[in-house]
């Protein structure tokens, strides 16, 4: 009886290994190019609400040191809210929080924030506190634009809005400082956070 040979002999182990390597490379490349969508819109709204509270507290004080302290506390609270709400959104969507796009966001966002911390210390020591609102919002806007390159499109737009308010605050009279902070860190976070929540699932 004549033996029938298969038309497609099985691939040798070397070819299977190469195929698996190619699939792994494609998967890692797609992950690196993916958009980080776990930015929490409602978390951003909450940051805006706490910033409005910080603006009310800082408006009631006449101590420059206490004014700076209130806003530094607000910055720490905002960071905690952002990390926590992004983790919740990533978990709900069954997505990894610490992905390649997330690492790019962190490494893009962190340098302007470090410069902001350094300038805060310098300006405080030299009595240039009136310049802090403009510098804070300009650097925050730069950080959001840089990080937003790896996020949804509305995030860089938010960064540009912060830069516009930052320019106004930088050249405005010192009496406008708290109002500019309320508009920037309060109103802009409320507005763009709502837009992100509605368009990108919370």
ABEGO torsion letter per residue (X at the ends): XBBBBBABBBBBAAAAAAAAAAAAAAAAAAAAABBBAABBAAAAAAAAAAAAAAAAAAAABABAAAAAAAAAAAAAAAAAAAAAAAAAAAAAAGBBABBAAAAAAAAAAAAAAAAAAAAAAAAAAAGAAAAAAAAAAAAAAAAAAAAAAABBAAAAAAAAAAAAAAAAAAABBAAAAAAAAAAAAAAAAAAAAAAAAAAAGX
